[in-house]
Amino acid sequence: MGNNDVIDILNDLIETCRDGQEGYRAAAASIQNSEFRRLFNIFSQQRAQFVSELQSEVHRLGGEPVSEGSVAGRVHRGWLKFKSKALGGDEASIVGECQAGEEAAIAGYQGALKADLPLDVQYVVKRQYMDIRDAYDRIRILQRAA
């Protein structure tokens, strides 16, 4: 697998994490429950951290990380309908939208991990994937509580 292929995969993950960062920020702003709000803010910050880690990998490979808005035509995975639904939504629908967003992120990471990534890149992607799985599990618990 060439560097450009790896860079493309990483740029897709950057987009996915940006979507999650924005989605969680919107969720935190929309939800009344302070425990949920705190968790969503943590997840939003986590995704921002993932974006910067992935950007570092892209730079290290000699590529240019995707900048915000550069793929405006591409459908955002999972978090697209979030704002319109969540801002007027109740707790259960906000949590449900977060769950849908995480499912999309998990699918994106699983696809990336199926690719033949260099081991050092694979390590970063796998670690982030495990954290996203943990977030998803926590969201599912919230979903039952909501």
C-alpha positions as CSV (number, residue, x, y, z in Angstrom):
1,M,0.0,0.0,0.0
2,G,1.4,3.4,-1.1
3,N,1.7,6.4,1.2
4,N,-1.0,8.2,-0.8
5,D,-3.5,5.3,0.0
6,V,-2.6,5.5,3.7
7,I,-3.0,9.3,3.7
8,D,-6.4,9.0,2.1
9,I,-7.5,6.5,4.7
10,L,-6.2,8.7,7.5
11,N,-7.9,11.8,6.0
12,D,-11.2,9.9,6.0
13,L,-10.7,9.1,9.7
14,I,-9.9,12.8,10.3
15,E,-13.3,13.7,8.8
16,T,-15.0,11.0,10.9
17,C,-13.4,12.3,14.1
18,R,-14.2,15.9,13.2
19,D,-17.9,14.9,12.7
20,G,-17.8,13.2,16.1
21,Q,-16.2,16.2,17.7
22,E,-18.9,18.5,16.3
23,G,-21.7,16.1,17.0
24,Y,-20.7,15.6,20.7
25,R,-20.3,19.4,21.1
26,A,-23.9,19.9,19.8
27,A,-25.1,17.0,22.0
28,A,-23.5,18.6,25.1
29,A,-25.1,22.0,24.3
30,S,-28.5,20.4,23.7
31,I,-28.9,18.1,26.6
32,Q,-30.2,19.0,30.1
33,N,-28.6,16.2,32.1
34,S,-25.3,17.4,33.5
35,E,-23.7,14.0,33.7
36,F,-24.5,13.3,30.0
37,R,-23.2,16.8,29.1
38,R,-19.9,16.2,30.9
39,L,-19.5,12.9,29.1
40,F,-20.3,14.4,25.7
41,N,-17.8,17.2,26.3
42,I,-15.1,14.6,27.2
43,F,-15.9,12.7,24.0
44,S,-15.7,15.9,21.9
45,Q,-12.3,16.7,23.3
46,Q,-11.2,13.1,22.8
47,R,-12.1,13.4,19.1
48,A,-10.2,16.7,18.8
49,Q,-7.2,14.8,20.2
50,F,-7.7,12.0,17.6
51,V,-7.8,14.6,14.8
52,S,-4.5,16.1,15.8
53,E,-2.9,12.6,16.2
54,L,-4.1,11.6,12.7
55,Q,-2.9,14.9,11.3
56,S,0.6,14.2,12.7
57,E,0.6,10.8,11.0
58,V,-0.4,12.4,7.7
59,H,2.4,15.0,8.0
60,R,4.9,12.3,8.9
61,L,3.9,10.4,5.7
62,G,4.5,13.6,3.7
63,G,0.9,14.3,3.1
64,E,-1.5,17.2,3.6
65,P,-4.2,16.6,6.2
66,V,-7.7,17.3,5.0
67,S,-8.8,20.8,6.1
68,E,-12.3,21.5,7.4
69,G,-14.8,22.1,4.7
70,S,-12.6,20.7,1.9
71,V,-14.9,17.7,1.3
72,A,-18.1,19.6,1.8
73,G,-19.7,17.6,-1.0
74,R,-19.1,14.3,0.8
75,V,-21.9,13.1,3.1
76,H,-20.8,13.3,6.7
77,R,-21.0,9.8,8.2
78,G,-23.6,9.5,10.8
79,W,-23.6,12.9,12.4
80,L,-25.1,14.8,9.5
81,K,-28.7,14.9,10.6
82,F,-27.6,15.3,14.2
83,K,-28.0,19.1,14.7
84,S,-31.5,19.4,13.3
85,K,-32.8,16.3,15.2
86,A,-30.9,16.9,18.4
87,L,-31.5,20.6,19.0
88,G,-35.2,20.1,19.3
89,G,-34.9,16.6,20.6
90,D,-35.4,15.0,23.9
91,E,-32.7,13.2,25.9
92,A,-33.4,9.8,24.3
93,S,-33.2,11.1,20.8
94,I,-30.0,13.0,21.4
95,V,-28.3,9.9,22.9
96,G,-29.7,7.9,20.0
97,E,-28.1,10.3,17.5
98,C,-24.8,9.9,19.4
99,Q,-25.1,6.2,19.1
100,A,-25.7,6.3,15.4
101,G,-22.7,8.6,15.0
102,E,-20.5,6.2,16.9
103,E,-21.8,3.2,14.8
104,A,-20.7,5.1,11.7
105,A,-17.3,5.9,13.3
106,I,-16.8,2.3,14.2
107,A,-17.5,1.2,10.7
108,G,-15.0,3.7,9.3
109,Y,-12.3,2.5,11.7
110,Q,-13.0,-1.1,11.0
111,G,-12.6,-0.4,7.2
112,A,-9.3,1.4,7.9
113,L,-8.0,-1.5,10.0
114,K,-8.8,-4.0,7.2
115,A,-6.4,-2.1,4.9
116,D,-2.8,-3.0,4.9
117,L,-1.6,0.0,7.0
118,P,2.0,0.3,8.1
119,L,2.4,-1.0,11.6
120,D,3.1,2.4,13.3
121,V,0.0,3.9,11.7
122,Q,-2.0,0.8,12.5
123,Y,-1.1,1.2,16.1
124,V,-2.5,4.7,16.3
125,V,-5.7,3.7,14.4
126,K,-6.2,0.6,16.6
127,R,-5.8,2.5,19.8
128,Q,-8.3,5.2,18.7
129,Y,-10.7,2.5,17.5
130,M,-10.6,0.9,21.0
131,D,-11.4,4.2,22.6
132,I,-14.3,4.7,20.2
133,R,-15.6,1.2,21.0
134,D,-15.5,2.2,24.7
135,A,-17.3,5.4,24.0
136,Y,-20.0,3.5,22.0
137,D,-20.5,1.1,24.9
138,R,-20.9,4.0,27.3
139,I,-23.4,5.6,25.0
140,R,-25.4,2.3,24.8
141,I,-25.6,2.3,28.6
142,L,-26.8,5.9,28.5
143,Q,-29.4,5.0,25.9
144,R,-30.9,2.4,28.2
145,A,-31.0,5.0,31.0
146,A,-32.5,7.8,28.9
